[in-house]
């Protein structure tokens, strides 16, 4: 058997590689081809191209600027699949590219099994795409339980397999290392996020020096380049190095050690909850982007913990609500033992469903192999 696999970013590359390994555990004779990153390429160096760096384009303007590149890759992959006629096409996250590829391949290869692992967040922005996905795919593998009925209602075979982050963090999380009165600040992993969020964080730090001089403040920079940027911003704002510990390589460690945190909206908020770290979600974008987002969003919350709980487990400080006074008020609340415990219980209840026995990749692999009539060797 031969499967084509397409992932577009480092996170997708990692999950695709884990899925490929689990599939080969079920069928050692299975081979792979496609597009991915360094981890996928290492498993099939002759058949999988490492394009993750080129594919990691974020934002409407950037995507339009690289439109020719993506259209060329779409056509190339469509032709390769049509020529090779593999048994299945596995799409890993990366919705903009993968949905278009799935539609093209379905027309060319009507008998091919097409599977999507890590469902696109169409439930937040584009519910109208769900019927199109149902008409194209053979199987949707969801990482959040509330996604399954949305796709099944459209007639798409769907399974909830658990979330890969729950597997990863449960394997590496350290317990009993919380540092008393340590505050964690997570401004985001991209330059634009840091430029928008870190100045307010620095104002919070300056104010806390007066209000709570006993608190320690630590933040995480996702790269040496961002470390230099954040150090420069702190120096210009007049915040001494002694008042904020800016480091790289401390991301998950800080989530294990801090007692409370301010966390930029995105995957980091789910990670914080899985690390049992009480936090307030913060986010700020250009006002035009914000207003457009409010028009398009069809959900009450933007934080995944709150979406899972369908209630305000963590405070969402967005746009003008993301200010020094609100940030300090939330940190003070989360540092109070009774409020901290209340938040921890609610977070645990929200995310406890994400860990599935055997791990998301293993569950996903079993579901994929059930699409084929011939039993795999371990049946």
C-alpha positions as CSV (number, residue, x, y, z in Angstrom):
1,X,0.0,0.0,0.0
2,X,1.1,3.6,-0.6
3,X,-0.2,6.7,1.0
4,X,0.4,10.3,0.0
5,X,0.7,12.7,3.0
6,X,0.6,16.5,2.9
7,X,1.5,18.8,5.8
8,X,2.4,22.4,5.5
9,X,4.1,23.6,8.7
10,X,6.4,22.3,11.4
11,X,3.6,21.4,13.8
12,X,1.8,19.4,11.0
13,X,5.1,17.8,10.0
14,X,5.5,16.5,13.6
15,X,2.0,15.1,13.8
16,X,2.2,13.6,10.3
17,X,5.5,11.8,11.2
18,X,4.0,10.3,14.3
19,X,0.9,9.2,12.3
20,X,3.2,7.6,9.6
21,X,5.1,5.7,12.3
22,X,1.8,4.4,13.8
23,X,0.5,3.4,10.4
24,X,3.7,1.4,9.7
25,X,3.4,-0.3,13.0
26,X,0.0,-1.6,11.7
27,X,1.3,-2.4,8.2
28,X,5.1,-2.6,7.8
29,X,4.8,-2.8,4.0
30,X,3.1,0.6,3.8
31,X,5.1,3.4,2.0
32,X,4.6,7.1,1.8
33,X,5.1,10.1,-0.5
34,X,4.2,13.7,-0.5
35,X,5.0,17.1,1.0
36,X,6.0,17.8,4.6
37,X,8.9,18.9,6.8
38,X,12.1,17.5,8.2
39,X,10.6,14.7,10.3
40,X,8.5,13.3,7.4
41,X,11.4,13.7,5.1
42,X,13.6,11.7,7.5
43,X,11.2,8.8,7.3
44,X,10.9,8.8,3.5
45,X,13.8,10.9,2.2
46,X,13.3,9.8,-1.4
47,X,9.6,10.3,-1.6
48,X,8.7,13.2,0.7
49,X,9.8,16.7,0.0
50,X,10.7,19.1,2.9
51,X,8.8,22.3,2.0
52,X,7.7,23.3,5.5
53,X,9.7,26.5,5.6
54,X,8.3,27.7,2.2
55,X,4.8,26.7,3.2
56,X,4.7,28.5,6.6
57,X,3.1,31.6,5.2
58,X,0.7,33.5,7.5
59,X,-1.8,36.2,6.8
60,X,-4.0,37.0,3.8
61,X,-1.5,39.5,2.3
62,X,1.4,37.0,2.5
63,X,-0.6,34.2,1.0
64,X,-1.6,36.4,-1.9
65,X,2.0,37.4,-2.4
66,X,3.0,33.7,-2.7
67,X,-0.1,32.7,-4.8
68,X,1.9,31.5,-7.8
69,X,4.0,29.3,-5.7
70,X,1.1,27.6,-4.0
71,X,-0.9,27.2,-7.3
72,X,2.2,25.6,-8.9
73,X,2.6,23.2,-5.9
74,X,-1.1,22.3,-6.0
75,X,-0.9,21.4,-9.7
76,X,2.3,19.4,-9.2
77,X,0.8,17.4,-6.3
78,X,-2.4,16.8,-8.2
79,X,-0.5,15.4,-11.2
80,X,1.7,13.2,-9.0
81,X,-1.2,11.7,-7.2
82,X,-3.2,11.2,-10.4
83,X,-0.2,9.4,-12.0
84,X,0.7,7.2,-9.0
85,X,-2.9,6.3,-8.0
86,X,-2.0,5.7,-4.3
87,X,-4.4,4.0,-1.9
88,X,-5.0,7.1,0.2
89,X,-4.3,10.8,0.5
90,X,-3.7,11.9,4.1
91,X,-4.1,15.7,4.8
92,X,-2.6,17.0,8.0
93,X,-4.1,20.4,9.1
94,X,-3.0,23.2,6.7
95,X,-6.6,23.9,5.5
96,X,-6.1,26.6,2.8
97,X,-3.9,24.3,0.7
98,X,-5.2,20.9,1.7
99,X,-8.9,21.6,1.0
100,X,-8.1,22.7,-2.5
101,X,-5.9,19.7,-3.1
102,X,-8.6,17.4,-1.8
103,X,-11.2,18.8,-4.2
104,X,-8.8,18.5,-7.2
105,X,-7.8,15.0,-6.3
106,X,-11.3,13.8,-5.8
107,X,-12.2,14.8,-9.3
108,X,-9.2,13.0,-10.8
109,X,-9.2,9.9,-8.5
110,X,-12.8,9.1,-7.5
111,X,-11.9,5.8,-5.8
112,X,-9.0,7.2,-3.7
113,X,-9.5,7.4,0.1
114,X,-9.1,10.9,1.3
115,X,-8.5,11.5,5.1
116,X,-8.1,14.7,7.1
117,X,-6.2,14.5,10.4
118,X,-6.6,17.6,12.7
119,X,-9.8,19.0,11.4
120,X,-9.8,22.5,10.1
121,X,-11.5,25.1,12.3
122,X,-14.4,25.7,9.9
123,X,-16.8,25.7,12.9
124,X,-15.3,29.1,13.9
125,X,-15.2,30.9,10.6
126,X,-16.6,29.0,7.6
127,X,-19.4,26.5,8.5
128,X,-20.4,26.7,4.9
129,X,-17.4,24.7,4.0
130,X,-18.5,21.6,6.0
131,X,-20.8,20.2,3.2
132,X,-18.0,20.7,0.7
133,X,-15.6,18.7,3.0
134,X,-18.3,16.0,3.4
135,X,-18.6,15.7,-0.4
136,X,-14.8,15.4,-0.8
137,X,-13.5,13.3,2.2
138,X,-13.9,9.7,3.3
139,X,-12.9,10.3,6.9
140,X,-12.4,13.3,9.2
141,X,-10.2,12.8,12.3
142,X,-11.0,15.4,14.9
143,X,-8.9,16.5,17.8
144,X,-11.8,18.2,19.8
145,X,-14.9,16.2,20.7
146,X,-17.4,19.0,19.8
147,X,-16.2,18.8,16.2
148,X,-17.5,15.3,15.5
149,X,-21.3,16.0,15.4
150,X,-20.8,19.1,13.2
151,X,-19.1,17.0,10.5
152,X,-21.3,13.9,11.0
153,X,-24.5,16.0,10.5
154,X,-23.2,16.7,7.0
155,X,-22.9,13.0,6.4
156,X,-19.1,12.8,6.8
157,X,-17.6,9.8,8.6
158,X,-15.9,11.4,11.6
159,X,-13.9,10.2,14.6
160,X,-12.6,12.0,17.6
161,X,-9.1,10.7,18.2
162,X,-7.8,13.0,21.0
163,X,-5.4,15.9,20.8
164,X,-1.7,15.4,20.1
165,X,-0.8,18.2,22.6
166,X,-2.4,16.2,25.4
167,X,-0.1,13.3,24.6
168,X,3.0,15.4,24.3
169,X,2.5,17.5,27.4
170,X,1.5,14.6,29.6
171,X,4.7,12.8,28.7
172,X,7.0,15.8,29.5
173,X,5.1,17.8,32.1
174,X,6.9,18.2,35.5
175,X,4.8,18.2,38.7
176,X,5.7,19.7,42.0
177,X,8.0,22.4,40.6
178,X,5.7,25.4,41.0
179,X,7.7,28.4,42.2
180,X,5.9,30.6,44.7
181,X,5.0,34.0,43.4
182,X,6.4,33.4,39.9
183,X,4.4,35.0,37.1
184,X,4.8,33.8,33.5
185,X,4.4,36.1,30.4
186,X,3.8,34.6,27.0
187,X,3.7,37.3,24.3
188,X,3.5,35.0,21.3
189,X,5.9,33.2,19.0
190,X,5.9,35.6,16.1
191,X,7.5,39.1,15.7
192,X,4.2,40.8,15.1
193,X,2.6,39.3,18.2
194,X,5.6,40.3,20.3
195,X,5.4,43.9,19.0
196,X,1.8,44.2,19.9
197,X,1.7,42.4,23.2
198,X,5.1,42.8,24.9
199,X,4.8,46.6,25.4
200,X,1.7,46.1,27.5
201,X,3.4,43.3,29.4
202,X,6.3,45.6,30.2
203,X,3.9,48.2,31.6
204,X,2.4,45.4,33.7
205,X,5.9,44.5,35.0
206,X,6.7,48.1,35.8
207,X,3.4,48.5,37.8
208,X,3.9,45.2,39.6
209,X,7.2,46.4,40.9
210,X,5.3,48.8,43.1
211,X,2.2,46.7,43.8
212,X,3.8,43.3,44.4
213,X,7.6,43.6,44.7
214,X,7.7,40.1,46.0
215,X,6.5,38.6,42.7
216,X,9.0,37.3,40.2
217,X,8.4,37.8,36.5
218,X,9.7,35.6,33.7
219,X,8.9,35.5,30.0
220,X,9.7,33.2,27.1
221,X,11.2,34.2,23.8
222,X,10.6,31.6,21.0
223,X,13.9,32.4,19.2
224,X,17.2,34.2,19.7
225,X,16.0,36.9,17.3
226,X,12.9,37.5,19.4
227,X,15.0,37.4,22.6
228,X,17.1,40.4,21.3
229,X,13.9,42.2,20.3
230,X,12.3,41.8,23.7
231,X,15.5,42.8,25.5
232,X,15.7,45.9,23.4
233,X,12.0,46.7,24.0
234,X,12.6,46.3,27.8
235,X,15.6,48.5,27.8
236,X,13.8,51.3,25.8
237,X,10.8,51.1,28.2
238,X,13.1,51.5,31.2
239,X,12.3,48.1,32.8
240,X,15.5,46.9,34.4
241,X,16.8,43.4,33.6
242,X,16.4,42.5,37.3
243,X,12.6,43.1,37.0
244,X,12.0,40.6,34.1
245,X,13.8,37.4,33.3
246,X,13.7,37.1,29.5
247,X,14.9,33.7,28.3
248,X,14.7,31.3,25.4
249,X,14.2,27.5,25.7
250,X,12.1,27.9,28.8
251,X,8.6,27.8,27.3
252,X,7.3,24.5,28.7
253,X,9.4,24.8,31.8
254,X,7.9,28.2,32.6
255,X,4.4,26.8,32.2
256,X,5.3,24.1,34.8
257,X,6.9,26.5,37.2
258,X,4.7,29.6,37.1
259,X,1.8,30.1,39.5
260,X,-0.2,32.3,37.1
261,X,0.3,33.8,33.6
262,X,-0.8,36.1,30.8
263,X,-0.9,34.0,27.6
264,X,-1.4,35.2,24.1
265,X,-4.4,33.7,22.3
266,X,-3.5,30.6,20.2
267,X,-2.2,27.1,20.9
268,X,-0.3,28.4,23.9
269,X,-3.6,28.8,25.9
270,X,-4.4,25.1,25.4
271,X,-0.8,24.2,26.4
272,X,-1.1,26.3,29.5
273,X,-4.3,24.5,30.5
274,X,-2.6,21.1,29.9
275,X,0.3,22.3,32.1
276,X,-2.2,23.2,34.9
277,X,-1.2,26.8,34.7
278,X,-4.0,29.3,35.5
279,X,-3.9,32.2,33.0
280,X,-5.7,35.1,31.4
281,X,-5.9,35.1,27.6
282,X,-4.7,38.3,26.0
283,X,-4.8,39.3,22.3
284,X,-4.5,42.5,20.3
285,X,-4.6,42.9,16.5
286,X,-5.1,45.8,14.1
287,X,-8.6,47.3,14.5
288,X,-9.6,46.5,11.0
289,X,-8.7,42.8,11.5
290,X,-10.5,42.8,14.8
291,X,-13.7,44.2,13.4
292,X,-13.7,41.8,10.5
293,X,-13.1,38.9,12.8
294,X,-16.0,39.9,15.0
295,X,-18.2,39.8,11.9
296,X,-17.0,36.4,10.7
297,X,-16.7,34.6,14.0
298,X,-19.6,32.3,14.9
299,X,-18.5,31.4,18.4
300,X,-18.8,33.0,21.8
301,X,-15.1,32.6,22.9
302,X,-11.7,32.5,21.2
303,X,-9.9,30.5,23.8
304,X,-10.0,26.8,23.3
305,X,-10.4,26.1,27.1
306,X,-13.5,28.3,27.1
307,X,-14.8,26.8,23.9
308,X,-14.5,23.3,25.3
309,X,-16.2,24.3,28.6
310,X,-18.7,26.6,26.8
311,X,-18.1,29.1,29.7
312,X,-15.6,31.7,30.7
313,X,-13.1,29.5,32.5
314,X,-10.3,32.0,31.7
315,X,-10.8,35.7,31.2
316,X,-10.3,36.9,27.6
317,X,-8.7,40.3,27.5
318,X,-9.1,41.4,23.8
319,X,-8.3,44.7,22.2
320,X,-9.1,47.6,24.6
321,X,-9.8,45.1,27.4
322,X,-6.1,44.1,27.1
323,X,-4.7,46.8,29.4
324,X,-2.5,47.1,32.4
325,X,-5.3,47.4,35.0
326,X,-7.2,44.4,33.7
327,X,-4.0,42.2,33.4
328,X,-3.0,43.1,37.0
329,X,-6.5,42.5,38.3
330,X,-6.6,39.0,36.7
331,X,-3.1,38.1,38.0
332,X,-4.1,39.2,41.5
333,X,-7.2,37.1,41.3
334,X,-5.4,34.0,40.0
335,X,-2.8,34.3,42.8
336,X,-5.5,34.0,45.5
337,X,-5.6,30.3,46.6
338,X,-9.4,29.9,46.4
339,X,-9.6,31.5,42.9
340,X,-6.6,29.5,41.7
341,X,-8.1,26.2,42.8
342,X,-11.4,27.1,41.2
343,X,-9.8,27.9,37.9
344,X,-7.6,24.8,38.0
345,X,-10.7,22.5,38.5
346,X,-12.6,24.2,35.6
347,X,-9.6,23.9,33.3
348,X,-9.0,20.3,34.1
349,X,-12.7,19.5,33.5
350,X,-12.5,21.3,30.1
351,X,-9.3,19.5,28.8
352,X,-9.4,16.1,30.4
353,X,-11.3,14.6,27.4
354,X,-8.4,15.4,25.0
355,X,-6.2,12.5,26.2
356,X,-7.2,9.3,24.5
357,X,-5.8,5.8,25.4
358,X,-2.8,5.1,23.2
359,X,-2.5,8.6,21.9
360,X,-4.0,10.6,19.1
361,X,-1.7,9.3,16.4
362,X,-2.3,5.7,17.3
363,X,-6.1,6.1,17.4
364,X,-6.0,7.9,14.1
365,X,-3.9,5.2,12.4
366,X,-6.4,2.5,13.5
367,X,-9.3,4.5,12.1
368,X,-7.5,5.0,8.8
369,X,-6.8,1.4,8.3
370,X,-10.4,0.5,8.9
371,X,-11.2,2.2,5.6
372,X,-9.6,-0.7,3.8
373,X,-11.3,-4.1,3.5
374,X,-8.1,-6.1,4.0
375,X,-7.2,-6.5,7.7
376,X,-3.8,-5.2,8.7
377,X,-1.3,-7.7,10.3
378,X,-2.3,-7.0,13.9
379,X,-6.0,-7.6,13.4
